[in-house]
């Protein structure tokens, strides 16, 4: 029984069959809304009328059902006569005579000879496709000695008119159940198809492009308001679109076609047509119309896609770590991001300085503007100047016609990140200082200032204070760049984040199933990590590539760490002094105070090397405060 409301109808020329079908539907709760008695000639108009009234599926009895299925492109279910029902009717007819006529629509049934031998009777099949053939066939069979006619209700009426008994073949409950189940399945499928078609039509109507579709014979099957407005109703009605939109060619060859044409209002249109293929069978063709101005705008946007792609990728949530230093870093970064002051990020290589710069931009009011990053140490001086400040047309041989925007211009209203700022030359330092002071740049070879508004975030693994002291970096530029300072802690100073970092890296590589037990984390924490998180990432990648099972392999991890200790790891090892050189390393002259100061300077330098130039670690190792270390380093210089 259907829980969803559908509407069924039954059409037959037999009142007896119609009564049984109607009774079965009422007893079993099937939605049989209409029961129509009609001759073979009346069946088609009656069925069309029922479909026009909103009937979902028509059920037809015997020959009537076959006739409707043959001539209608609508859902029709035939209530077939089962072999058991026919056999029972023939056995009943045998009580009248051993010469029985049986009606069959359009073809002789394959069981006629078998049933004839089985029941020891003579069977006369009466083939028919309309009422006239049926009446004529029954008349001839009776004339040839048939003593009983087996078939539908109308067959019995015709036989009785010739004073011959007739037996009605009524469908059994199983046949009726199968028919109603099939009707319900068809109705549900058609409803889903209509819903999908409605969704598709709504989507097509909402498109900014015009859409036109034709069926395999070129008849218009689909169009949306944009297409109708662009081409006009007349062009769609007379088949003009089939020839002028490449639809005929796509139908013939199966290949896509492209072209341009004038719309009804003179607008230039670009069309793309292609065949619609379903399960390897061509079902039609589709054409998409786009105004030429839209494509021009698209080309313009693609031309400037470089600038559109200048976006920061990371946020403060990507700064993983629950150690005190990382928590403090995130708090300070969030606070600094709200300001427009310059930020200097200091940290060793591999700690994530650029990630922090991305996060600061995304946390700032400038987050919707461009984020431009450049590694100052990777470019020679001349190229770095042209990249940062751009150049005018004819500035040098090979200069682009019309000149080129610099990165400061591309970062307008956004952020520019200058990585490895300590490596820029003195000439670039002067130009950068002018930008920070005046907010203007001059392109190379240009004579007009260009106003820029970009926040500067810079970073370096070098000590900018030391670079200033040694004259390699301008002090006035230093003060401009380092109004706000952030320190990226090295991995060895936040080992409590090791588990979190390992889990994140393994998940990013899709290897989260390769578990790292506590003893593995402990082993990783024993390594000094001179390359910091970048080195940890490389180690875990090597481990995942070389491991042969999901189970943890401690020997493999130990082997990889040993290899790292013998290569990169050696940088973190203190330099050993031969015992026989100790006296030679002592100062040979000077007062006691001078000699102690020289020794102190040497000890500090050695400890700085051992601690990978981390001043916090050096101060902690020497048992002095960070301020004391800074003062002694300044005194030593």
N, C-alpha and C positions, 0 to 999 in steps of 0.2 A: 504493500500500500504506500502511496506517495505521501510524504509529509509536506512537500512543497506544492503549491496550487498550480495545477496544469489543467488543460481542457482537452478531452478526447471526444471523438465522435465515431459512430459506427454506421457504415453504409452497406446495405445488402438488399438482394431481391427476395429474401426468404424471411417471412414473418416469424416462422418457428425458430430459426437461428437467431434472429434479432431479439426475440423474447428471452432466449437462454443467455445471450451475451449480456443483456441488460440486467437480468436477475443475478448473474455472477458478479457483475460490477458493483451492484448494490450490496450484495452480501460481503464482499471483500473490500469495499471502500475505495474502489477506483473511480477517478473523476470523469465518468462518462456523461458528458453534458447533452449530447444529441444522438438520437437513433433515427436514421432515415431509411425508408424503404424506397428503392429505385430500381428500375429496369437497367439493363446494360447500357442503353442509350442515354438514360437519365443520370447515370452514376457520375460521369465526369462533370457536368454542370453543377450537380448538387455538391460534389466534393470541393470544387472551386469556390462556391458560395460559402461553404463552411470555413475554408481557410481565410477567406476575406473577413469573416466574422471573428477571427482570432483563435480558431481551434489550433492547438499545437500539433496533434497527430491524429490521423484518421485510421481506423481499423476497418478492414474490408473482409467480407466473408467469401472464401473460395475464389470462384472466377471473378467476382466483382473486385476483390482485393488485388488480384493479379492484373486486372485491367487498369485500375487506378495507378498501380506502381509503374506500369508500362508507359502511361501517357502523362503522368504528372511529375514535375520536378519539386515535389514536396514530400514530407515524411509520411509514408503509408505503410502500415503493417498488415500483412495478410494472416488471417486466422486459418491456418492450414488444417485440412482434414487428416487426422492421423490414420495410419494403416489399420490400427485396431478399431477405430470408429467405422471405417469402410468395411472391414471384415464382419463386424457385427451387423451392419445394415445388409450386407449380402447374405448372411446366414438367415436373417429375417425374411429376405426376399425369396430365398430358396423354398420357404414353406408355401409360397404361391406357385412357383414354377421353376423349372431348371433352365429356362431361357431368360436371362436378365440383361437389361440394358443399363449402363452406367455412364453418367455424363462426366466429361473432363474438359477443362478449359485449354484450348489451343494445341494440346499434344496428348497422344495416347500414353497412359501411365505405364511404367515398367512392371507393375505388379499384376496386371490384368491376366496374363497367361498363368502365372503362379497360382493366383486365387481361383482361377477356373479349374485347374487340375485338383487343387486342394479341396474344393467344395463339390467337385463333380457336376459343374454347371457350365452352361454356355454363356460367355460374357460378350455383349456387344458394346464396345466403347463408342460414345457419341461425342465427337470433337466439335467445339463451338467457340466463337469469339464474340458473338452478339446474339440478341434475342431471336432474330429470324433463323439463324443457323441452329439454335437450340430447339426451337419449335419444329423445324423441318426434320432435324435429326431424330427427335423423339417420335414424330409421326412415322417416319420410315422404319424405325426399329420395331414399333408396334405392328406395322404392316408385315414385317419379316418374321413375326411370331414371338416377339418379346412379350412375356407375360407379366413383367414388373419392371418399373423404372426406379433406379437408385440415383439420388442427386440432391440438389438443393430444394427449397420450398417451392420455387416457381416450377421446377421440373415435375414435382408431384402434381401441381395444379394442371399442367399441360397434359400429363398422363391420365389423370382422372377425367379430363375433358374428352378423352378418347376411350373412356370406360375401362381404363387399365389402372391397377393399383400402383402406388408409388411409396417409396421409403425415403425419408429425409435423413441425410447424413449430418448429424449434429456434432460439433466439436466437443471433445471431452474437456474436463476441468484442467488437465495438464496443458493442453493446447491453448486454452484461454489464459492460463497463468503465464505461459511463455510469451504470448502475444502482448499482454498488458505490461509485463516486465520489459520487453523490448521497446514498447511505446514510451515507457517512463525513462528508459535510458536515452532514447533518442531525444525526448523533450528536454532532459537535463543537459545533454550535450549541446543542443541547439541554443538553449538559454546561455550557456557559457560562451558559445561562439558569438552570440549577440552582444554579451557584455564586453568581450574582448574587442569586438568590432567597434562598439561605442567608445571604448577607451582609445582605440587607435584613431578613430575619427576625431576625437577631442584633441589628441596629441597633434595630429596633422593640421587641424584647424588653428592650433595655437602657435604653429611654426611661423617664423618671420620670412621663410622662403616659400615660394609657390610650389605646390606638389600636384602632379597630374598622373593618373594611372589608367592604363587600358588593359582589357582582357586579351586572351590569345588571338582573337579575330580583329582586334583594333577598336573595339567598342569602349567608349569612356566608362570607366568603373570607379574612378576616384578623382576628386579635385577639392582644393581647399579655398577659402575666401581670397587669400592672397593671389592665387593663380587666376581665379575668376576675375578679380579686379585688374590684374596686370594684362591679361589677354582679352578679356571681354567675353560675354556669353556666346556671341555669334561664332567666334573662333572655336569654342569648345563644342558647339553643336554640330557644325558641318564637317568635322573631321580634319579641320585645318591643323590642329595640334599634332595629329598623327604623323603628318608629313614634315612639318616645319620644326618639330622638337626632337627629331631623330628617333622617335618611338618606333616608326615602321622599320628603320634600319636595325634597331636593337632587337625587335621581334624576329627579323629575318636572319640576322647573323649571330645574335646572342651576345654581342660585344657592346661595351659602353660607347656612347657618342657624346661629343661636346660641341658647343657652338654659341653664337650670339644672335640676337634678334632684337627688333624694336617692339616694345609693348604698345598697348592700345593708346596710351597717352604720350607716346614718343620716348619713353624711358628705355635706356639700354639694359638688356637682360642677358645674363649668361645662363645657359642650360646645360645640365648633365643628365643623360638618359642611360638607363641600363635595364637589362632583362631581369624579370623576377622568376627565379627557378626554385621549385619546391620538390625535394626528393628526386632531383635530376630531370624533372619535367618542367618545361617553360609554361608559366601560368600567366604571363603578361609582361608589361614593361612599365617603368616608372621614370618620370622626368622631374627634376628639381630645378626651379627657377630662382636665380639670385640677382637682385639689382646690381648693376656694375659698380655703383657707388659703394656698396657694401664690401665688394672685393677690394676696391681701392683702399678703403679704410683698413681692411684686414692686412693688406700688404704693408700699409704704413705702420701698423702695430707690430707686424713681424720684423720690420726693419729696425724697430726700436726695442726688440725683445731682449737685447743685451741689458738695457737699463731696467726693463721690467723684471729681469731675473735677479736683480741685486737685492736679495732679501736675506735677512738673518735666519739661520736654520735652528738655533738652539735657544732655550729659555733657562731661567734659573733652576727649574726643576731638573734640568739635565746635568747640573753640577752635583753629582752623586757624592754622598758622604755624610755620616752622622758624627764624625769626630768634631771636637770643639773648634778646631781651626776652620773646617769647612762650614760649620754653622755660622761662625763669625763672618766668614767670607761672604756668604749669601746675604746676611743681614746688611753688611756694608755695601755690597754691590747693589742691593735693592734701593738703599738710601742714596747712593751716588748716582744711580740711573735717573733719578728724578731731577738732577741738576744738569745744567749745560756746561759745567766746568770740565776741563780736560782731565782725563784719567790715565794714569800710568800703571800698567800691570807688570810686576816683576815676578819672575819665576824661572826655574830651570827648564831646560828643554824637555818636552813631553808631559808637562804638568797640566796643559789645557788652557793656555792663555787666550788663544783665539776663540775657543768655546766660551770663555768668560766674556769676551768682547761681544760675541753674538748675543749672549744672554742679557748683557747690559742694554744693548740696543732694543731688544724686544721688551724690556721692562721700562723703557723710557717713553716720554711723550712723542718721540720721533719714530715710534715703532712702525708706522705705516709708510714711512719714507724709505729711500734706498739705504742699504748697508753695503759699503764698499770696503773690501779688504785687500791689502797689498803687502807683500813681503819685501821690505826695503833692502834686505841683504841679498836678495836673489837677482837684482837688476843692476846693471852698470849705471854710473852716474848720469850719463846723457839720456839713456832710455828711461831712467826713473824720473827725471825732470819732465820729459814729454808725457809720461804716463800720469804723473800727479797734476801737472798744470796745463796739459794740452799744448797744441801748437797751432799757429796761424797758417793760412795757405801760403806756400812758397817759403816756409821757414827754413827748409833744407831740401836737398835733392831727394826726390822720392816722397815728399810730403803729400798727404792726401789732399785732393782738390776740395776747397772749402774749409780745410783745417780739421782739427779733431778736438773734441771735448776731453778735458782731463778728468781724473778721478774725483777731484774736488767738485767739479761741476756736476758729475754724475751723482755725487752724494748730496746734492742740494736738499736742504731741510732734513737730512738724515745724519748718518754717522759714517766717518771714514776711520778705518782701523789700520794703523801703521805698525806692522810687525817688524821686529828687529830694528827699532828706531836708532839704536846706537851705531848702526853701520852706515848711516847716511853721511855723505861728504859735507865739507864745510860750505860749499856753494849751495847745496840743497838746504842746509840748515838755515842759511840766510833767507832764502826764498820762503821757507816754511814759517820762519819767524814773522815775516811780513804778512803772510796770510792770517796768522793768529792775531796779530796786532790790528790790522786794518780791515780784515774780512774781504780782501780783494786779491785777485791773482792777475798776472799778466801771462798770457800764453807765450810760448817760445816763438820769437819772431813777431809778436803782436805789439801794438802800441796803445791799446785801449784796455783799461781795467775791467775785469769781470767780477761782479759782486757774488760772493759765495757765502752760504750759511750751512756749515757742516760741523758737527761736533767731532772732535779729534780724540780718539782712544788709541794709545800706543802701548807697546810692550817691548821687553828685551830680557834676555837671560843675563846680559852683562850688568855690571853695577854702574849705573849712570853717574853716581856721585864720583866714583873713581875715574870715569871717563872725563868728567868735568875737571877734576884735579890734574889729570895728566894732559889737559888741553885738547883733547880729541872731541869734546862736545861743548857747545856754547852754554854758558851758565844762564844767560837770559832766556834761551830756548828751554832749558831744563825747567826753570821756574814756571814757564808758561804751560809746559806739558804735564807737570807733576803736581798740579794743585791738589789733586786727589790721588792717593796711592792705594793699590791693592797688592797683596802678596799671595801668590799661588803656592801653597805648601807642597813640598816634595812628597812623594809617596811614602818614603821611609819615616816621615814624621806623622803619618796618619794611617798606621798599619791596621788600626781597628776598622777601617773602611775596606779592608782587603776582601772580606767575604762578599760585601755588597758589590764591589767592582767586578769580582770574578763572575758572580751570577749575572750581572748586566752584560758583560762581554760575551759570555757563553750564550745568553739568550739572543743577543744581536747576531751571532753567527749561526743561530738555529741549532745549537748544541746543548740546550738546557738539560737534555736527558743524560749528558755526561756529568755525573755528580762529582763534586770535589769534597772529600771528607775533611773533618777538622785537622787531621794530621797533614793533609796537603796544604791547607791554609797556613798552618804553622811553619811548614817548610818554605812556603813563599815569603812569609814574614821574616825569615832568616836572611834573605837576600837584600843587599843595600839599594837596589833599583836606581842606578845612576841615570837610566833613561826614563824613569818614572812610569806613568800610566801607559805611555806609548810602548815602552819596553814590555810591560805586563801584557798588553794586547798582543804584541808579536809573539811572546812566549806561549800564550794560550792558543793562538792560531796554529803554531807549530805543533803543540800537543794534540789538538783536535785532528790535524792532518795526518799525524804519525800514529795515533792510537788506533788499535785494531779491534777494539770492542767497546761497548758502553760501560763496562766495569772500569773502575779507576785503576790506573797503572802507575804505581809509585815509582818503580825503576825508571820508567820513561821520563817522568817529571824530574827525577833526580839527575838523570843524564843531561836533560836540556838545561837545567840550572847550572850544572858543572861546566857545560860548554860556555854558558854566558859568563860565569865567573872567570874563565880563562881568557875571555875576549873583552867584552864591554865591562865586566865586573872588575877587571884589574884596575880600572880607573878609580874605583872607590877604595883601593887598598893603600894603606900608608906606605910611604917610601922608607925602606930599611937602610940604615947607615951602617957600614961595616965597622966592627969594633976597633979595628986598627986605624980608622980615620977620625975617631972621636976628637982626639987632641988637635988634629989638623983643622977641624971645623970650628974650634974655639977662636974668638978674636985674639989676635997676637999683640995688639997695642990699644992704647986708650985707657981712660980711667975706669974704675970698677962700674960706675953708673953707666958710662958709655957702652962698656962690654955687655952689661946686663940688658941694656936696651936693645942692642943688636941681637942678643940671644932670644929675647922676648919676641922681637920682630920675626926671627926665623921660626920660632915655635908656632907663632900665629899663622904664618904662611903655610907651614907644613900641615897644620890642623885644618886650615881652609881647604887645602887640596884633598885631604882625607875625607872631609865632610862635603865634598863637591861644591865648595864655595857657598855653602849655606851658613849665613852668619848666626842664625838662631842655633843651629846644631853646634857650630864652633864654640859659641859662648857657653852653651850647656856643657860641652865636653871639657872646656877649660875651667869651668866652675866660676865664671864671671858673668856679669849682666851684659845685655846687648849694648847698653850705652857705654859701659866700660870698654867693650871690644871696639866700638866705633872710635872712642877717644884714643885708644892705644894705636889703632890703625892710622888715625890722622897724625899722631905724634911720630909714628914710625916713618910716615911719608914726608 
